[in-house]
Amino acid sequence: MARQNVFLDLGFPKHEAAVMLMRCDLAQEIRQWLKKRHLSQAAGADILGISAPRINEIVKNRVEKVSVDYLLGLCAKAGISVTVKLAA
């Protein structure tokens, strides 16, 4: 069964909705990484080599402001394993 995509319900075109959902999933992994390690946003930003405002965008799920590539890079820096599953 296919996973629901709220961005489709909000009227995004299918391709944009898929990218937005992927951004949300990656941002969620970064938020969980911060939480599991009991890191503040400032500490997480230092570890990842980014600014505090940038990590705040991720924590607040403002995913339209960051690219999938950028989020993948942050996951790699944090040691978060990412797997992409393709489906028709």
N, C-alpha and C positions, 0 to 999 in steps of 0.2 A: 504494500500500500504506500502510495506517495505521501511524503510529508507535506503538510499544509504550509503555504507561504503567505503570511499576512500582507506582504507587499503587493501581491496580486490582488488581494481584496481591497487594497488602498488605491488601486488603479494604475500601478506601475506596469509598463510593458513587461512581457515575460522575461526577456533577457536582463533587464534592469532589476527586476524582482529577484532573480537568481543571484545576481552579484550582491545585492543588498543583504540577502539572507546569508550568503557566505561571509560577508563582512561582519554581520552580527554574531555568527558562530565563532569566528576567529576572535572577535572582541570579548566574547564570553569566556573563551579559554584563557585569555590574558587576565581578565578579572578574577577568574578562579585561581590562577597562578599567584596573583597578588594576595588573595585571601588565604590560600593554603600556606603561604610563607609568612603570613602576618606582616606584610609589607605595606607601608604607607604609599600614597601615590608618589611622593617625593623620592622615597627609597627605590621604588620600582622604576621610576624615570631614570634615576642615576644608574641602576644596573643595566637598563636597556639603552642608555646613552641618548635619551630624548629629553625634551623639556617637560616640566610639570604640567603646563597647559595642554600639551599633546596627550599625555597619559590621562588627563582629566577628560578629554574628548572621548577617549576609549572607555573609560569608566562610566561616563554618562551615556554611552552607546550612541554617540554622534558619529555614526559610521559613514555618513555621507561626506565627512571631511577627511577620510583616510582611504587609501587604496588597498585592494586585496594584497598587492605586492608588498606594501609597507607593513601590513598586519602579519603577513607570512614571515617577513624578515624579523619582526619583533618576536614572533613565536619561536623562530630558530634561535635567537639570542637568549630567550628564556628557557630553552631546552624543551619546548613543547613540540611533541611529534604531531605532524599534521598529515592526514591521509585524505586524498581526494577520491571519491567514488563517482564514477560516471555511469549514468543510466539513460536509456533512450526513452 
